[in-house]
Amino acid sequence: MPGCPELTYDRFCEKHKAGSQREYDKTRRDTDADRFYHSARWKKVRAMHLSRNPLCVVCGMPATMVDHIIEIRDGGCRLCDDNLQSMCIPCHNRKTKKGQ
């Protein structure tokens, strides 16, 4: 567990081993998110947004990603154009890594 001072040969110390199953794994999406991002509706909205906004809002390079300004899990609208922004992959990755 990040920040835990206990030394261990395993992935988790004894204290955190029991709770490790409930920890959020940001490398895996939940099934609802998978269904949404593979839906025809999202693909259509994404394509329309990129056609109207082809450049990254951060650096101005050609965009290939459509990012939710306010994340869906934080209450952002899934398909509202005013909650979407076009981004290139490096800028999107930086934003995702920062957790913004």
N, C-alpha and C positions, 0 to 999 in steps of 0.2 A: 504494500500500500504506500503510495507516495507520501513522504513526510513521516512515516513510522520509524522510530529509532531502533526497533527490535531487529536483531540480526537473525537471519534464517537461511537455510539451504533451499527451502521451498519458495514458491511464488509469494505466499502470504505467511505472516507470523500466525501463531495460534490464536491471538486475539482477533485478527482480521480474517482468518480462514473461514469462519462461519458466515460472515457477511459478504464474502467474495462473490457468491452466486447472484447477489442482488445489485452489485455494482454495475453502473452504466458503461457499456462498451461502445464508444463512439465510432468504432470501425464497423459496427453492424447496425443496420437500419431495422426499425420495427416493420412488421408486415403491412401495417396501414400506410406507412410512408412509401414502401416499395410499390404497393398497389397504386397509390396516387401518382408517383413519378413515372410509372409505366402506363398510365391511363391515356386514352386518346384525347381526352379533354385537356390534360396538362400539356401533351405534345403539341396540340394546336395553339394553346395560349403561348407556350414557349416560342414556337416558330413565329407567330405574329409579333411577339415582343422583340425578338431578334431582328426581324425584317424592318421594324420601325426604329430600332435602337441598335445598330450594328456595331457600335464601338463601346469599349470598356469605359465605364463611368469613372474609373480611377486613373487609368494611364492613357486612354485614347486608342489603344491597339484594337484590332478586330476581336469582337467578343464571340465566345462559343458557349458561355454559361449564362443562365438566367438565375439570379440569386434573389431570395426573399429578404427584403430589407429588415423586416421584423419576422423572425423565424416563426414558422407555423406553431411550434410547441409553445411559443411565447405569446400566442394570440394573433399572429399576423394572418391576414387573409391569404388563402391559398392561390386564388386565381385573379385577384384584383391587380390591375396594371400599376396602380400607384404604390403597390408593395413589392414591385419587381424592379430589378436593375440588371442591365447587361454587364457582364464581366468577362475578362480573359481568364484562362485557367490559373496563371500565377497569382493574379490579384485575388481571385476567388479562394485559392488555397491559403493565401496569407490571412484573409478575412476569417476563414473557417478556423484556422489555427489560433488566431487571437480570441475567438469565441464571441465576436461581435454580432 
